[in-house]
């Protein structure tokens, strides 16, 4: 019961507050720049919709996962990024406006891509004819938890930039504290079965997580996108909406299979640690690149020899 209250009430509420804080750092110019330069959005969508399912399929076969666990991993790959990706991108100094746009677009497209990928996975691994209906509720969730609070935060900044700036640091501290709380609550909830689950699908889930972060970050880097956009896409691709995947797997009207919920549950535990490490790596690397170069110019020129 306490777990249900945490996931159904407290977590969405806390994420909404955090999204409000993210909105305090954004202006309309951020979104106008993305609309004018849609290349980053296209790269992110290609990574999410095409590269990631193919990579997940390869990992499921490489680790020889049982059919139900393989479908569970594919279910995770089909799920769009969650609001937590925006938070990690924010902490790693990524392009949060790009994250928010990708989350909204991915969530809307998942009405088609999510059931398509799941149904193909059922046929491939289990020869199962069950169909998964469109998840329109996900779009509503994104609007309520992401877009509305962010819009309110942006409105506050447009009215008082100084107030938004004063609120930025405390909300960053609160965001970090919330991440620690989520990790602790997740580990506590799964304490009895965590070891057995990790043995079953942990290595495959970790491999998929690392591949997701790598694809999301290095593909944009190779395509010469700005580093802040590469960080944003990396977080968006590497942090999936595990709650959505678990809900689909456990729903009596959809898959109704608790085994298929294991990969998203394990992934949801792993991704906090790997995303934090990834964010630390890219933020340090970005800071090093932005640090002023050492001035090696001689303080005085040698006298001209006559």
Secondary structure as UniProt FT lines:
FT   HELIX           2..5
FT   HELIX           6..10
FT   HELIX           11..23
FT   TURN            24..25
FT   HELIX           28..36
FT   HELIX           39..46
FT   HELIX           47..51
FT   HELIX           52..62
FT   TURN            63..64
FT   HELIX           67..78
FT   HELIX           83..91
FT   TURN            92..93
FT   HELIX           96..121
FT   HELIX           122..126
FT   HELIX           136..142
FT   HELIX           143..147
FT   HELIX           148..159
FT   HELIX           161..189
FT   TURN            190..193
FT   HELIX           194..197
FT   HELIX           198..202
FT   HELIX           203..222
FT   TURN            223..224
FT   HELIX           227..238
FT   HELIX           242..250
FT   TURN            252..255
FT   TURN            258..260
FT   HELIX           261..290
//
